[in-house]
């Protein structure tokens, strides 16, 4: 299934994409694509519906972030060997964990704002996933059972804030609009192998990132298991798994976003995001 949230900011409704690519309203079935609605039991119930009987959403509504009421927004740093190399950093012995503020989350096609005093706003296409079942001390062999689904993330980053402002990554990762997620939450039964998905990112039609999740240093299963040793993961927690090479910081010369730029990024089977960039 491809689950989504549509409507004005702060008024999003739950929806599902039918076989024809049309949006069907799920408001009569779940309150939101969030929390307990991401459980295996709810997913099984939704899967059993005849989607053609659900109300058809007319027009071309705004698509919101595909997960609502996100509890934690956790990211994994330096998770692709070639990206670590372009960043001039060694591959870590275990996952590098940092957080983005949930206030950074927005819809996949909403406008990206370059924050005030920014000099190095960068892009990062990443595979994201959301937890569907409470996870604590999870074995790696069972870890994927705790994932409700997968989606595209643009982990936008202000490198000067991230690297030179007392070493606090969260400062460079949490600016408003720095967390587009979606457009769809593709349920895990439709993603045969999260470690074999091609991915790309373009700015103004130029392809900067062209990679695959098969070069991830730590797999989705490893990440879920590892995180669960340090904290409980709850339904609705979002995890972003790192980026392949080709970020602006790795260009020669370094290249960063500016007002007027257009970003496009996508992951195989998970659809595409498109964002215009403006001054914040």
N, C-alpha and C positions, 0 to 999 in steps of 0.2 A: 504494500500500500504506500501511497504518497500522500502524507498528511501535511496540512498547511494551515496558516492563519491569515485571514484576509480582512480588510477594512481599514478605516482611519487609525492613526496612531492612538493607542490607548483604548480603542474600541474594537479590537480584532475579534473575529468569530472563528470557530474551528471549521475546517473544511477538508475535503478529500478530492483528489483528482480521479476522475472516472476514466474508463477505457478510451474515451474520445478526447481526453485532455481537457475536459470541462470541469469546472469547480462545482462540487456539490456541498451543500451546507450540512454540517454535522451538529448544529446547535441542539437538535432534539435528541442527540445520542450522548454527547459529552459537553461539559461546561467549557473546556478549553483543551488544547494540546499541551498538557502540563500535569505535573504531579502524578497522582494515582491513575490518571487517564492513560499513562504510558505503561501500565502494568501488562503482563502477559495475558491476564484474563480479559482486560478491556480490549487489547489488540485482537484477541481471538473473536470476541463478540463483534467488533467492527468488521473483521474480515468476513464474517458470515452474513453481512448485510447485502441486500440487493441494491447496489449503488444507484441504479436507475430510478429507484423509488424515492431517493432523497431530493430535496428541493434544489433545483438548478440555480446557480448564482449567475445573474445576468451582468452584462457590461464587462468592463475591464478593471476590476477593483485592485487597489493597492495590495501587494503581498507583504505581510508582516514577517517578523522573525518566526521561524517554524516551531519554536518552543516558547511557551509563555511561563511567566513566574519562575524564571530560572533561579535556583538556589545558589549554586556555585558555578563560576566560569573559570575552569582550570585549564592551563595550557602547558604544553611540553616543549621545552626549548632544545635546540641543537639536536634534533631527532633524525636528521638526514646527514649522512657522512659528507656529501658534497657541499651541503649548505654550511656545515661546521667549518669546512675548509675555506670557503669563501669569506667566512666571518673571522678567520684567523684564530679559531678556537679548536681545542682537542675534543674528540668525542667523549661524552661522559661515561662513567662506569655504570651509572644507574640514571633513570630519568630525571632531568632537570625540571622542577615544578615551579610554576609561578601562576599568578592569578590576574585576570582582567576584571575590572569593576563591571557588574551587571548593567550599570547605566550606559555602558558602551554599546550594548546590543541594539541592533536595528534591523529593519527589513533588508532583503538581499539587493533591492534596487533603489533604496533610499539614498539620499545625497550624502557624500562623505565631506566632512568639514575639516579643513586643515586648522589645527588649534592656534591660538594666538602665540606669538613668539616661537613658532615652529620653524626650523630650518632644514629638517630631515624627516619628513613624513614619508613612510615606506609602505610597501604592500607585502602580503604573504598569503598565497593560496594554501589552505589546509583542509584536511579531512577532519570533520567534527563528528561527534556522536553524543547521544544523550542516554543517561542511565534510566532504566525502567523499573528496576527492582533494587531494593536496599542491599548494598554490598558492604561487607566488612570481613576482612581476613579471607579474601576469595582466592582460591587456587587458580593458577593460570589456565589449567585445562578446562575450567568451567566459566572462565571470565566473560566470554562473549554472550553467555546466557543472560547476563545482567544488562546488556545493551538493548535499548528499545529500537534505535535506528540511527541512521547516518545522514550527514548533510554537508554542504559546502560552507566553509568559514573563510572570511578575509580577515586575517589577524593583522590589522593595520597597526603600525608602530611608529613612534617618533624617536628616531635613533639618538638624537642629542639628549632628549629627556631620559631615555632608557640607559644610556651608557655614561653620560657625564654629569647627571644630577644625583650625586651620592650613590650611584650604583643601584638605584631602585628601579628594577624593570617595570614594576607596576605603574610608575609615573609615565613611562613611554608607551604603555599598552592600553591605558584605560580612558583615554580622551573620548568625549562624546563622539558617537558614530564610528568608533574603531572596532566594532564587532558585528558586522553584517553576518547573519546566519540564515541558511535556506537556499532556494525557495521552498523545497520540500524536505520533510523528514521522511526518508525512505526506510521503511521498516526492515529489520535485520534479515527477515526471511527472503528479501529480494536482493540482498547483497551477499552473493555466494562466497566471496573472499575479499574482505576489506584490505588485504595486503596485496591486491593486484588491480589497482584502479589508476588509470592515467589521469593526469591533472595538468592544468595550464593557467597562465595569467598573462593578459595583454594590457598595455597602456597605450592609448591612441593607436590601436591596431598593431602595435609592435609586440611580438611575443617575447617576454622576458623569462617566464618560467615555463618549463616543459618537462614534467617529471612523472613519477609513478610512486604509489605507496609501497611498491615492492622494494624500494631502497630505504624504507624507514629503519632506523637503528633499533628501536623498541616497537614491537607490534601493538595493536589495539589490546589484545589479550594481556600482554605484559603490562601495559599501562594501567588497565583496570585493576589487575591483581596488585601491582605495586602501590597504587594510590590507596587501595583498600587496607593496606597494612598501616597507614598513617592517619586515616580519617574514614568515617563512614561516608559512603556515596549514596545519595538519596535520589528517588525518582525526580527527574527534572534537572539534575546537575548536568552541565554541559562541559565536555572536554574537547579541546582542540589539540591535534597530535603533532604539530610541527610542519615545517615547510621545506620543499626542495630548493635547489639553488636557483639564482636568478633574481634575488631581491635587489632593490635599488642600491643598498649599501655595498653590494658585491660587484657593481658595475665599475668599469674603468673608462672615464671618470665616474664617480658615484652619481647616481641619478635619483631624484626624488620627485614626489608628486607636487603639482602646482595647480592653482585654480584654473578651471577650464579643461583639465584632463578628463579622459573617460577610461574607466577600468572595466575589463571583462575577465571573468574567471570561471572555471568550471571543473567538475570532476566527473569521470565516466559513470553514467547511470544516475547521477545525483543532480543534473541540470546545471544551470548557468546563473551567475549574478552579473549585473551591469550597474555601475555607479558613476555618476558625475561628481566632480570634485569642485568644491567652492572654498573660499576663505571663511573661517569661522568667526 
